[in-house]
C-alpha cells in the first residue's frame, strides 16, 4: 500500500486517494475495506506531511489526500 501511495506522491499536485484503487490489493491480502481505511487513517495520523485525512465534503466517510513532495 505504501509503495502505491509513494508513487502518487511523485506528481506535481496533491492527489486524492480512492479506495477503489486498492480493490485488487484488498482481495490479494484478504483485507476488508475497513482495514484499508484504518491503515490510511493511521498513516495520516503518523505522517501528516505525507497524507491528510478530513471528512468528505459530500456524503459520509473520510477523504484522504497524498501531499506532493516539497520542491527542493
mmJSON file of the N, C-alpha and C atoms, coordinates in Angstrom:
{"data_MODEL":{"atom_site":{
"group_PDB":["ATOM","ATOM","ATOM","ATOM","ATOM","ATOM","ATOM","ATOM","ATOM","ATOM","ATOM","ATOM","ATOM","ATOM","ATOM","ATOM","ATOM","ATOM","ATOM","ATOM","ATOM","ATOM","ATOM","ATOM","ATOM","ATOM","ATOM","ATOM","ATOM","ATOM","ATOM","ATOM","ATOM","ATOM","ATOM","ATOM","ATOM","ATOM","ATOM","ATOM","ATOM","ATOM","ATOM","ATOM","ATOM","ATOM","ATOM","ATOM","ATOM","ATOM","ATOM","ATOM","ATOM","ATOM","ATOM","ATOM","ATOM","ATOM","ATOM","ATOM","ATOM","ATOM","ATOM","ATOM","ATOM","ATOM","ATOM","ATOM","ATOM","ATOM","ATOM","ATOM","ATOM","ATOM","ATOM","ATOM","ATOM","ATOM","ATOM","ATOM","ATOM","ATOM","ATOM","ATOM","ATOM","ATOM","ATOM","ATOM","ATOM","ATOM","ATOM","ATOM","ATOM","ATOM","ATOM","ATOM","ATOM","ATOM","ATOM","ATOM","ATOM","ATOM","ATOM","ATOM","ATOM","ATOM","ATOM","ATOM","ATOM","ATOM","ATOM","ATOM","ATOM","ATOM","ATOM","ATOM","ATOM","ATOM","ATOM","ATOM","ATOM","ATOM","ATOM","ATOM","ATOM","ATOM","ATOM","ATOM","ATOM","ATOM","ATOM","ATOM","ATOM","ATOM","ATOM","ATOM","ATOM","ATOM","ATOM","ATOM","ATOM","ATOM","ATOM","ATOM","ATOM","ATOM","ATOM","ATOM","ATOM","ATOM","ATOM","ATOM","ATOM","ATOM","ATOM","ATOM","ATOM","ATOM","ATOM","ATOM","ATOM","ATOM","ATOM","ATOM","ATOM","ATOM","ATOM","ATOM","ATOM","ATOM","ATOM","ATOM","ATOM","ATOM","ATOM","ATOM","ATOM","ATOM","ATOM","ATOM","ATOM","ATOM","ATOM","ATOM","ATOM","ATOM","ATOM","ATOM","ATOM","ATOM","ATOM","ATOM","ATOM","ATOM","ATOM","ATOM","ATOM","ATOM","ATOM","ATOM","ATOM","ATOM","ATOM","ATOM","ATOM","ATOM","ATOM","ATOM","ATOM","ATOM","ATOM","ATOM","ATOM","ATOM","ATOM","ATOM"],
"id":[1,2,3,4,5,6,7,8,9,10,11,12,13,14,15,16,17,18,19,20,21,22,23,24,25,26,27,28,29,30,31,32,33,34,35,36,37,38,39,40,41,42,43,44,45,46,47,48,49,50,51,52,53,54,55,56,57,58,59,60,61,62,63,64,65,66,67,68,69,70,71,72,73,74,75,76,77,78,79,80,81,82,83,84,85,86,87,88,89,90,91,92,93,94,95,96,97,98,99,100,101,102,103,104,105,106,107,108,109,110,111,112,113,114,115,116,117,118,119,120,121,122,123,124,125,126,127,128,129,130,131,132,133,134,135,136,137,138,139,140,141,142,143,144,145,146,147,148,149,150,151,152,153,154,155,156,157,158,159,160,161,162,163,164,165,166,167,168,169,170,171,172,173,174,175,176,177,178,179,180,181,182,183,184,185,186,187,188,189,190,191,192,193,194,195,196,197,198,199,200,201,202,203,204,205,206,207,208,209,210,211,212,213,214,215,216],
"type_symbol":["N","C","C","N","C","C","N","C","C","N","C","C","N","C","C","N","C","C","N","C","C","N","C","C","N","C","C","N","C","C","N","C","C","N","C","C","N","C","C","N","C","C","N","C","C","N","C","C","N","C","C","N","C","C","N","C","C","N","C","C","N","C","C","N","C","C","N","C","C","N","C","C","N","C","C","N","C","C","N","C","C","N","C","C","N","C","C","N","C","C","N","C","C","N","C","C","N","C","C","N","C","C","N","C","C","N","C","C","N","C","C","N","C","C","N","C","C","N","C","C","N","C","C","N","C","C","N","C","C","N","C","C","N","C","C","N","C","C","N","C","C","N","C","C","N","C","C","N","C","C","N","C","C","N","C","C","N","C","C","N","C","C","N","C","C","N","C","C","N","C","C","N","C","C","N","C","C","N","C","C","N","C","C","N","C","C","N","C","C","N","C","C","N","C","C","N","C","C","N","C","C","N","C","C","N","C","C","N","C","C","N","C","C","N","C","C"],
"label_atom_id":["N","CA","C","N","CA","C","N","CA","C","N","CA","C","N","CA","C","N","CA","C","N","CA","C","N","CA","C","N","CA","C","N","CA","C","N","CA","C","N","CA","C","N","CA","C","N","CA","C","N","CA","C","N","CA","C","N","CA","C","N","CA","C","N","CA","C","N","CA","C","N","CA","C","N","CA","C","N","CA","C","N","CA","C","N","CA","C","N","CA","C","N","CA","C","N","CA","C","N","CA","C","N","CA","C","N","CA","C","N","CA","C","N","CA","C","N","CA","C","N","CA","C","N","CA","C","N","CA","C","N","CA","C","N","CA","C","N","CA","C","N","CA","C","N","CA","C","N","CA","C","N","CA","C","N","CA","C","N","CA","C","N","CA","C","N","CA","C","N","CA","C","N","CA","C","N","CA","C","N","CA","C","N","CA","C","N","CA","C","N","CA","C","N","CA","C","N","CA","C","N","CA","C","N","CA","C","N","CA","C","N","CA","C","N","CA","C","N","CA","C","N","CA","C","N","CA","C","N","CA","C","N","CA","C","N","CA","C","N","CA","C","N","CA","C","N","CA","C","N","CA","C"],
"label_alt_id":[null,null,null,null,null,null,null,null,null,null,null,null,null,null,null,null,null,null,null,null,null,null,null,null,null,null,null,null,null,null,null,null,null,null,null,null,null,null,null,null,null,null,null,null,null,null,null,null,null,null,null,null,null,null,null,null,null,null,null,null,null,null,null,null,null,null,null,null,null,null,null,null,null,null,null,null,null,null,null,null,null,null,null,null,null,null,null,null,null,null,null,null,null,null,null,null,null,null,null,null,null,null,null,null,null,null,null,null,null,null,null,null,null,null,null,null,null,null,null,null,null,null,null,null,null,null,null,null,null,null,null,null,null,null,null,null,null,null,null,null,null,null,null,null,null,null,null,null,null,null,null,null,null,null,null,null,null,null,null,null,null,null,null,null,null,null,null,null,null,null,null,null,null,null,null,null,null,null,null,null,null,null,null,null,null,null,null,null,null,null,null,null,null,null,null,null,null,null,null,null,null,null,null,null,null,null,null,null,null,null,null,null,null,null,null,null],
"label_comp_id":["UNK","UNK","UNK","UNK","UNK","UNK","UNK","UNK","UNK","UNK","UNK","UNK","UNK","UNK","UNK","UNK","UNK","UNK","UNK","UNK","UNK","UNK","UNK","UNK","UNK","UNK","UNK","UNK","UNK","UNK","UNK","UNK","UNK","UNK","UNK","UNK","UNK","UNK","UNK","UNK","UNK","UNK","UNK","UNK","UNK","UNK","UNK","UNK","UNK","UNK","UNK","UNK","UNK","UNK","UNK","UNK","UNK","UNK","UNK","UNK","UNK","UNK","UNK","UNK","UNK","UNK","UNK","UNK","UNK","UNK","UNK","UNK","UNK","UNK","UNK","UNK","UNK","UNK","UNK","UNK","UNK","UNK","UNK","UNK","UNK","UNK","UNK","UNK","UNK","UNK","UNK","UNK","UNK","UNK","UNK","UNK","UNK","UNK","UNK","UNK","UNK","UNK","UNK","UNK","UNK","UNK","UNK","UNK","UNK","UNK","UNK","UNK","UNK","UNK","UNK","UNK","UNK","UNK","UNK","UNK","UNK","UNK","UNK","UNK","UNK","UNK","UNK","UNK","UNK","UNK","UNK","UNK","UNK","UNK","UNK","UNK","UNK","UNK","UNK","UNK","UNK","UNK","UNK","UNK","UNK","UNK","UNK","UNK","UNK","UNK","UNK","UNK","UNK","UNK","UNK","UNK","UNK","UNK","UNK","UNK","UNK","UNK","UNK","UNK","UNK","UNK","UNK","UNK","UNK","UNK","UNK","UNK","UNK","UNK","UNK","UNK","UNK","UNK","UNK","UNK","UNK","UNK","UNK","UNK","UNK","UNK","UNK","UNK","UNK","UNK","UNK","UNK","UNK","UNK","UNK","UNK","UNK","UNK","UNK","UNK","UNK","UNK","UNK","UNK","UNK","UNK","UNK","UNK","UNK","UNK","UNK","UNK","UNK","UNK","UNK","UNK"],
"label_asym_id":["A","A","A","A","A","A","A","A","A","A","A","A","A","A","A","A","A","A","A","A","A","A","A","A","A","A","A","A","A","A","A","A","A","A","A","A","A","A","A","A","A","A","A","A","A","A","A","A","A","A","A","A","A","A","A","A","A","A","A","A","A","A","A","A","A","A","A","A","A","A","A","A","A","A","A","A","A","A","A","A","A","A","A","A","A","A","A","A","A","A","A","A","A","A","A","A","A","A","A","A","A","A","A","A","A","A","A","A","A","A","A","A","A","A","A","A","A","A","A","A","A","A","A","A","A","A","A","A","A","A","A","A","A","A","A","A","A","A","A","A","A","A","A","A","A","A","A","A","A","A","A","A","A","A","A","A","A","A","A","A","A","A","A","A","A","A","A","A","A","A","A","A","A","A","A","A","A","A","A","A","A","A","A","A","A","A","A","A","A","A","A","A","A","A","A","A","A","A","A","A","A","A","A","A","A","A","A","A","A","A","A","A","A","A","A","A"],
"label_entity_id":["1","1","1","1","1","1","1","1","1","1","1","1","1","1","1","1","1","1","1","1","1","1","1","1","1","1","1","1","1","1","1","1","1","1","1","1","1","1","1","1","1","1","1","1","1","1","1","1","1","1","1","1","1","1","1","1","1","1","1","1","1","1","1","1","1","1","1","1","1","1","1","1","1","1","1","1","1","1","1","1","1","1","1","1","1","1","1","1","1","1","1","1","1","1","1","1","1","1","1","1","1","1","1","1","1","1","1","1","1","1","1","1","1","1","1","1","1","1","1","1","1","1","1","1","1","1","1","1","1","1","1","1","1","1","1","1","1","1","1","1","1","1","1","1","1","1","1","1","1","1","1","1","1","1","1","1","1","1","1","1","1","1","1","1","1","1","1","1","1","1","1","1","1","1","1","1","1","1","1","1","1","1","1","1","1","1","1","1","1","1","1","1","1","1","1","1","1","1","1","1","1","1","1","1","1","1","1","1","1","1","1","1","1","1","1","1"],
"label_seq_id":[1,1,1,2,2,2,3,3,3,4,4,4,5,5,5,6,6,6,7,7,7,8,8,8,9,9,9,10,10,10,11,11,11,12,12,12,13,13,13,14,14,14,15,15,15,16,16,16,17,17,17,18,18,18,19,19,19,20,20,20,21,21,21,22,22,22,23,23,23,24,24,24,25,25,25,26,26,26,27,27,27,28,28,28,29,29,29,30,30,30,31,31,31,32,32,32,33,33,33,34,34,34,35,35,35,36,36,36,37,37,37,38,38,38,39,39,39,40,40,40,41,41,41,42,42,42,43,43,43,44,44,44,45,45,45,46,46,46,47,47,47,48,48,48,49,49,49,50,50,50,51,51,51,52,52,52,53,53,53,54,54,54,55,55,55,56,56,56,57,57,57,58,58,58,59,59,59,60,60,60,61,61,61,62,62,62,63,63,63,64,64,64,65,65,65,66,66,66,67,67,67,68,68,68,69,69,69,70,70,70,71,71,71,72,72,72],
"pdbx_PDB_ins_code":[null,null,null,null,null,null,null,null,null,null,null,null,null,null,null,null,null,null,null,null,null,null,null,null,null,null,null,null,null,null,null,null,null,null,null,null,null,null,null,null,null,null,null,null,null,null,null,null,null,null,null,null,null,null,null,null,null,null,null,null,null,null,null,null,null,null,null,null,null,null,null,null,null,null,null,null,null,null,null,null,null,null,null,null,null,null,null,null,null,null,null,null,null,null,null,null,null,null,null,null,null,null,null,null,null,null,null,null,null,null,null,null,null,null,null,null,null,null,null,null,null,null,null,null,null,null,null,null,null,null,null,null,null,null,null,null,null,null,null,null,null,null,null,null,null,null,null,null,null,null,null,null,null,null,null,null,null,null,null,null,null,null,null,null,null,null,null,null,null,null,null,null,null,null,null,null,null,null,null,null,null,null,null,null,null,null,null,null,null,null,null,null,null,null,null,null,null,null,null,null,null,null,null,null,null,null,null,null,null,null,null,null,null,null,null,null],
"Cartn_x":[0.826,0.0,0.873,1.886,2.747,3.467,3.87,4.529,3.603,2.344,1.366,1.169,1.085,0.906,2.135,3.324,4.554,4.656,4.224,4.254,3.388,2.245,1.361,1.992,2.839,3.431,4.436,4.892,5.874,5.287,3.969,3.342,3.546,3.133,3.287,2.09,1.167,-0.028,-0.449,-1.229,-1.786,-2.794,-2.874,-3.746,-4.704,-5.958,-6.962,-6.781,-6.903,-6.816,-8.219,-8.375,-9.651,-9.532,-10.416,-10.36,-10.522,-11.192,-11.335,-9.985,-8.989,-7.643,-7.03,-7.556,-6.991,-7.793,-8.794,-9.632,-8.825,-7.934,-7.144,-6.214,-5.606,-4.746,-5.556,-6.74,-7.601,-7.941,-8.242,-8.576,-7.353,-6.21,-4.991,-4.545,-4.675,-4.256,-5.354,-6.535,-7.7,-7.98,-8.015,-8.306,-9.597,-10.275,-11.536,-11.282,-12.297,-12.223,-11.978,-12.6,-12.418,-10.958,-10.3,-8.889,-8.047,-8.317,-7.572,-7.806,-9.043,-9.345,-8.617,-8.574,-7.864,-6.377,-5.779,-4.351,-4.078,-4.955,-4.792,-4.917,-5.869,-6.044,-4.813,-4.283,-3.08,-1.914,-1.746,-0.669,-0.865,-2.099,-2.382,-2.079,-2.365,-2.073,-0.566,0.156,1.595,2.447,1.974,2.768,1.892,1.457,0.562,1.217,2.533,3.209,3.124,2.7,2.589,1.139,0.264,-1.124,-2.029,-3.083,-4.046,-5.384,-6.154,-7.494,-8.452,-9.589,-10.624,-11.979,-13.03,-14.371,-14.69,-15.38,-15.778,-16.695,-16.558,-17.407,-18.845,-18.988,-20.313,-20.389,-21.484,-21.648,-20.985,-20.7,-20.093,-18.715,-17.973,-16.654,-15.536,-14.353,-13.143,-12.499,-11.986,-11.23,-9.764,-8.973,-7.529,-6.848,-5.839,-5.111,-3.617,-2.95,-1.499,-0.912,-0.034,0.582,1.84,1.993,3.176,4.446,5.534,6.821,7.152,7.7,8.094,9.188,9.132,10.18,11.466,12.552,13.859,14.49],
"Cartn_y":[-1.184,0.0,1.251,1.253,2.43,2.694,1.643,1.806,2.513,2.106,2.724,4.207,4.511,5.902,6.744,6.193,6.928,7.238,6.328,6.572,7.772,7.905,9.048,10.355,10.266,11.475,12.137,11.432,11.976,12.996,13.101,14.04,15.482,16.406,17.829,18.412,17.571,18.065,17.07,17.549,16.677,15.741,14.513,13.519,12.919,12.826,12.181,10.672,9.998,8.547,7.978,7.102,6.438,4.981,4.555,3.191,2.159,2.507,1.557,1.183,2.032,1.719,0.547,0.231,-0.825,-2.124,-2.212,-3.407,-4.68,-4.658,-5.859,-6.192,-5.16,-5.382,-5.957,-5.43,-5.872,-7.346,-7.756,-9.151,-10.053,-9.615,-10.417,-10.571,-9.501,-9.533,-10.079,-10.279,-10.722,-9.767,-8.488,-7.437,-6.733,-6.224,-5.512,-4.055,-3.446,-2.012,-1.238,-1.67,-1.01,-1.081,-2.19,-2.339,-1.33,-1.216,-0.264,1.156,1.518,2.85,3.086,2.071,2.193,2.42,1.715,1.888,3.278,3.761,5.115,6.152,5.958,6.893,6.879,5.685,5.565,6.307,6.125,6.803,8.317,8.781,10.226,10.781,10.012,10.451,10.499,9.511,9.406,10.273,10.521,11.279,12.322,13.351,14.341,15.146,15.118,15.797,14.971,13.722,12.797,12.566,12.339,12.008,12.746,13.362,14.035,13.301,13.469,12.881,13.943,14.064,15.003,14.44,14.861,14.386,14.795,13.923,14.244,15.464,16.269,17.437,17.008,15.96,15.446,13.994,13.606,12.228,11.964,10.699,10.308,9.719,9.549,8.941,9.965,9.493,10.304,10.428,11.616,11.836,11.883,11.063,11.033,11.695,12.525,13.227,13.021,12.598,12.454,13.814,14.309,15.61,15.419,16.27,16.161,16.423,15.939,16.19,17.673,18.256,19.666,19.864,20.976,21.322,21.628,21.212,21.491,22.707],
"Cartn_z":[0.0,0.0,0.0,0.841,0.94,-0.381,-1.078,-2.378,-3.364,-3.378,-4.28,-3.934,-2.66,-2.234,-2.562,-2.352,-2.669,-4.149,-5.003,-6.447,-6.809,-6.158,-6.399,-5.938,-4.95,-4.368,-5.303,-6.32,-7.248,-8.214,-8.266,-9.195,-8.729,-9.563,-9.261,-8.514,-8.097,-7.423,-6.336,-5.399,-4.365,-5.027,-4.541,-5.175,-4.155,-4.54,-3.695,-3.782,-2.651,-2.602,-2.786,-3.758,-3.986,-3.541,-2.655,-2.139,-3.236,-4.319,-5.424,-6.016,-5.869,-6.36,-5.619,-4.448,-3.616,-3.67,-4.542,-4.564,-4.834,-5.811,-6.096,-4.94,-4.341,-3.176,-2.022,-1.823,-0.733,-0.897,-2.113,-2.359,-2.195,-2.719,-2.619,-1.166,-0.395,1.014,1.932,1.371,2.138,3.295,2.963,3.942,3.559,4.543,4.302,3.936,3.39,3.1,4.384,5.469,6.762,7.21,6.94,7.296,6.518,5.218,4.383,4.877,5.172,5.698,7.015,7.86,9.135,8.94,7.995,7.71,7.141,6.276,5.736,6.849,7.75,8.863,9.763,10.036,10.87,10.22,8.914,8.198,8.231,8.073,8.123,9.509,10.55,11.918,12.182,11.662,11.926,11.007,9.775,8.806,8.092,8.812,8.198,7.079,6.973,5.864,4.578,4.705,3.575,3.159,4.137,3.862,4.843,4.319,5.19,5.142,6.201,6.284,6.773,6.108,6.543,6.144,6.838,6.463,5.021,4.31,2.931,2.909,1.886,1.707,1.429,0.613,0.264,0.701,1.288,1.712,3.05,3.288,4.547,4.3,5.353,5.24,5.302,4.999,5.088,3.724,3.43,2.203,2.562,1.89,2.11,0.923,1.215,0.169,0.363,-0.708,-0.693,-1.043,-0.205,-0.456,-1.287,-2.29,-3.166,-2.363,-2.875,-2.223,-2.333,-1.282,-1.358,-2.406,-3.087,-4.065,-3.322,-3.879,-3.25,-3.821],
"occupancy":[1.0,1.0,1.0,1.0,1.0,1.0,1.0,1.0,1.0,1.0,1.0,1.0,1.0,1.0,1.0,1.0,1.0,1.0,1.0,1.0,1.0,1.0,1.0,1.0,1.0,1.0,1.0,1.0,1.0,1.0,1.0,1.0,1.0,1.0,1.0,1.0,1.0,1.0,1.0,1.0,1.0,1.0,1.0,1.0,1.0,1.0,1.0,1.0,1.0,1.0,1.0,1.0,1.0,1.0,1.0,1.0,1.0,1.0,1.0,1.0,1.0,1.0,1.0,1.0,1.0,1.0,1.0,1.0,1.0,1.0,1.0,1.0,1.0,1.0,1.0,1.0,1.0,1.0,1.0,1.0,1.0,1.0,1.0,1.0,1.0,1.0,1.0,1.0,1.0,1.0,1.0,1.0,1.0,1.0,1.0,1.0,1.0,1.0,1.0,1.0,1.0,1.0,1.0,1.0,1.0,1.0,1.0,1.0,1.0,1.0,1.0,1.0,1.0,1.0,1.0,1.0,1.0,1.0,1.0,1.0,1.0,1.0,1.0,1.0,1.0,1.0,1.0,1.0,1.0,1.0,1.0,1.0,1.0,1.0,1.0,1.0,1.0,1.0,1.0,1.0,1.0,1.0,1.0,1.0,1.0,1.0,1.0,1.0,1.0,1.0,1.0,1.0,1.0,1.0,1.0,1.0,1.0,1.0,1.0,1.0,1.0,1.0,1.0,1.0,1.0,1.0,1.0,1.0,1.0,1.0,1.0,1.0,1.0,1.0,1.0,1.0,1.0,1.0,1.0,1.0,1.0,1.0,1.0,1.0,1.0,1.0,1.0,1.0,1.0,1.0,1.0,1.0,1.0,1.0,1.0,1.0,1.0,1.0,1.0,1.0,1.0,1.0,1.0,1.0,1.0,1.0,1.0,1.0,1.0,1.0,1.0,1.0,1.0,1.0,1.0,1.0],
"B_iso_or_equiv":[0.0,0.0,0.0,0.0,0.0,0.0,0.0,0.0,0.0,0.0,0.0,0.0,0.0,0.0,0.0,0.0,0.0,0.0,0.0,0.0,0.0,0.0,0.0,0.0,0.0,0.0,0.0,0.0,0.0,0.0,0.0,0.0,0.0,0.0,0.0,0.0,0.0,0.0,0.0,0.0,0.0,0.0,0.0,0.0,0.0,0.0,0.0,0.0,0.0,0.0,0.0,0.0,0.0,0.0,0.0,0.0,0.0,0.0,0.0,0.0,0.0,0.0,0.0,0.0,0.0,0.0,0.0,0.0,0.0,0.0,0.0,0.0,0.0,0.0,0.0,0.0,0.0,0.0,0.0,0.0,0.0,0.0,0.0,0.0,0.0,0.0,0.0,0.0,0.0,0.0,0.0,0.0,0.0,0.0,0.0,0.0,0.0,0.0,0.0,0.0,0.0,0.0,0.0,0.0,0.0,0.0,0.0,0.0,0.0,0.0,0.0,0.0,0.0,0.0,0.0,0.0,0.0,0.0,0.0,0.0,0.0,0.0,0.0,0.0,0.0,0.0,0.0,0.0,0.0,0.0,0.0,0.0,0.0,0.0,0.0,0.0,0.0,0.0,0.0,0.0,0.0,0.0,0.0,0.0,0.0,0.0,0.0,0.0,0.0,0.0,0.0,0.0,0.0,0.0,0.0,0.0,0.0,0.0,0.0,0.0,0.0,0.0,0.0,0.0,0.0,0.0,0.0,0.0,0.0,0.0,0.0,0.0,0.0,0.0,0.0,0.0,0.0,0.0,0.0,0.0,0.0,0.0,0.0,0.0,0.0,0.0,0.0,0.0,0.0,0.0,0.0,0.0,0.0,0.0,0.0,0.0,0.0,0.0,0.0,0.0,0.0,0.0,0.0,0.0,0.0,0.0,0.0,0.0,0.0,0.0,0.0,0.0,0.0,0.0,0.0,0.0],
"pdbx_formal_charge":[null,null,null,null,null,null,null,null,null,null,null,null,null,null,null,null,null,null,null,null,null,null,null,null,null,null,null,null,null,null,null,null,null,null,null,null,null,null,null,null,null,null,null,null,null,null,null,null,null,null,null,null,null,null,null,null,null,null,null,null,null,null,null,null,null,null,null,null,null,null,null,null,null,null,null,null,null,null,null,null,null,null,null,null,null,null,null,null,null,null,null,null,null,null,null,null,null,null,null,null,null,null,null,null,null,null,null,null,null,null,null,null,null,null,null,null,null,null,null,null,null,null,null,null,null,null,null,null,null,null,null,null,null,null,null,null,null,null,null,null,null,null,null,null,null,null,null,null,null,null,null,null,null,null,null,null,null,null,null,null,null,null,null,null,null,null,null,null,null,null,null,null,null,null,null,null,null,null,null,null,null,null,null,null,null,null,null,null,null,null,null,null,null,null,null,null,null,null,null,null,null,null,null,null,null,null,null,null,null,null,null,null,null,null,null,null],
"auth_seq_id":[1,1,1,2,2,2,3,3,3,4,4,4,5,5,5,6,6,6,7,7,7,8,8,8,9,9,9,10,10,10,11,11,11,12,12,12,13,13,13,14,14,14,15,15,15,16,16,16,17,17,17,18,18,18,19,19,19,20,20,20,21,21,21,22,22,22,23,23,23,24,24,24,25,25,25,26,26,26,27,27,27,28,28,28,29,29,29,30,30,30,31,31,31,32,32,32,33,33,33,34,34,34,35,35,35,36,36,36,37,37,37,38,38,38,39,39,39,40,40,40,41,41,41,42,42,42,43,43,43,44,44,44,45,45,45,46,46,46,47,47,47,48,48,48,49,49,49,50,50,50,51,51,51,52,52,52,53,53,53,54,54,54,55,55,55,56,56,56,57,57,57,58,58,58,59,59,59,60,60,60,61,61,61,62,62,62,63,63,63,64,64,64,65,65,65,66,66,66,67,67,67,68,68,68,69,69,69,70,70,70,71,71,71,72,72,72],
"auth_comp_id":["UNK","UNK","UNK","UNK","UNK","UNK","UNK","UNK","UNK","UNK","UNK","UNK","UNK","UNK","UNK","UNK","UNK","UNK","UNK","UNK","UNK","UNK","UNK","UNK","UNK","UNK","UNK","UNK","UNK","UNK","UNK","UNK","UNK","UNK","UNK","UNK","UNK","UNK","UNK","UNK","UNK","UNK","UNK","UNK","UNK","UNK","UNK","UNK","UNK","UNK","UNK","UNK","UNK","UNK","UNK","UNK","UNK","UNK","UNK","UNK","UNK","UNK","UNK","UNK","UNK","UNK","UNK","UNK","UNK","UNK","UNK","UNK","UNK","UNK","UNK","UNK","UNK","UNK","UNK","UNK","UNK","UNK","UNK","UNK","UNK","UNK","UNK","UNK","UNK","UNK","UNK","UNK","UNK","UNK","UNK","UNK","UNK","UNK","UNK","UNK","UNK","UNK","UNK","UNK","UNK","UNK","UNK","UNK","UNK","UNK","UNK","UNK","UNK","UNK","UNK","UNK","UNK","UNK","UNK","UNK","UNK","UNK","UNK","UNK","UNK","UNK","UNK","UNK","UNK","UNK","UNK","UNK","UNK","UNK","UNK","UNK","UNK","UNK","UNK","UNK","UNK","UNK","UNK","UNK","UNK","UNK","UNK","UNK","UNK","UNK","UNK","UNK","UNK","UNK","UNK","UNK","UNK","UNK","UNK","UNK","UNK","UNK","UNK","UNK","UNK","UNK","UNK","UNK","UNK","UNK","UNK","UNK","UNK","UNK","UNK","UNK","UNK","UNK","UNK","UNK","UNK","UNK","UNK","UNK","UNK","UNK","UNK","UNK","UNK","UNK","UNK","UNK","UNK","UNK","UNK","UNK","UNK","UNK","UNK","UNK","UNK","UNK","UNK","UNK","UNK","UNK","UNK","UNK","UNK","UNK","UNK","UNK","UNK","UNK","UNK","UNK"],
"auth_asym_id":["A","A","A","A","A","A","A","A","A","A","A","A","A","A","A","A","A","A","A","A","A","A","A","A","A","A","A","A","A","A","A","A","A","A","A","A","A","A","A","A","A","A","A","A","A","A","A","A","A","A","A","A","A","A","A","A","A","A","A","A","A","A","A","A","A","A","A","A","A","A","A","A","A","A","A","A","A","A","A","A","A","A","A","A","A","A","A","A","A","A","A","A","A","A","A","A","A","A","A","A","A","A","A","A","A","A","A","A","A","A","A","A","A","A","A","A","A","A","A","A","A","A","A","A","A","A","A","A","A","A","A","A","A","A","A","A","A","A","A","A","A","A","A","A","A","A","A","A","A","A","A","A","A","A","A","A","A","A","A","A","A","A","A","A","A","A","A","A","A","A","A","A","A","A","A","A","A","A","A","A","A","A","A","A","A","A","A","A","A","A","A","A","A","A","A","A","A","A","A","A","A","A","A","A","A","A","A","A","A","A","A","A","A","A","A","A"],
"auth_atom_id":["N","CA","C","N","CA","C","N","CA","C","N","CA","C","N","CA","C","N","CA","C","N","CA","C","N","CA","C","N","CA","C","N","CA","C","N","CA","C","N","CA","C","N","CA","C","N","CA","C","N","CA","C","N","CA","C","N","CA","C","N","CA","C","N","CA","C","N","CA","C","N","CA","C","N","CA","C","N","CA","C","N","CA","C","N","CA","C","N","CA","C","N","CA","C","N","CA","C","N","CA","C","N","CA","C","N","CA","C","N","CA","C","N","CA","C","N","CA","C","N","CA","C","N","CA","C","N","CA","C","N","CA","C","N","CA","C","N","CA","C","N","CA","C","N","CA","C","N","CA","C","N","CA","C","N","CA","C","N","CA","C","N","CA","C","N","CA","C","N","CA","C","N","CA","C","N","CA","C","N","CA","C","N","CA","C","N","CA","C","N","CA","C","N","CA","C","N","CA","C","N","CA","C","N","CA","C","N","CA","C","N","CA","C","N","CA","C","N","CA","C","N","CA","C","N","CA","C","N","CA","C","N","CA","C","N","CA","C","N","CA","C","N","CA","C","N","CA","C","N","CA","C"],
"pdbx_PDB_model_num":[1,1,1,1,1,1,1,1,1,1,1,1,1,1,1,1,1,1,1,1,1,1,1,1,1,1,1,1,1,1,1,1,1,1,1,1,1,1,1,1,1,1,1,1,1,1,1,1,1,1,1,1,1,1,1,1,1,1,1,1,1,1,1,1,1,1,1,1,1,1,1,1,1,1,1,1,1,1,1,1,1,1,1,1,1,1,1,1,1,1,1,1,1,1,1,1,1,1,1,1,1,1,1,1,1,1,1,1,1,1,1,1,1,1,1,1,1,1,1,1,1,1,1,1,1,1,1,1,1,1,1,1,1,1,1,1,1,1,1,1,1,1,1,1,1,1,1,1,1,1,1,1,1,1,1,1,1,1,1,1,1,1,1,1,1,1,1,1,1,1,1,1,1,1,1,1,1,1,1,1,1,1,1,1,1,1,1,1,1,1,1,1,1,1,1,1,1,1,1,1,1,1,1,1,1,1,1,1,1,1,1,1,1,1,1,1]
}}}
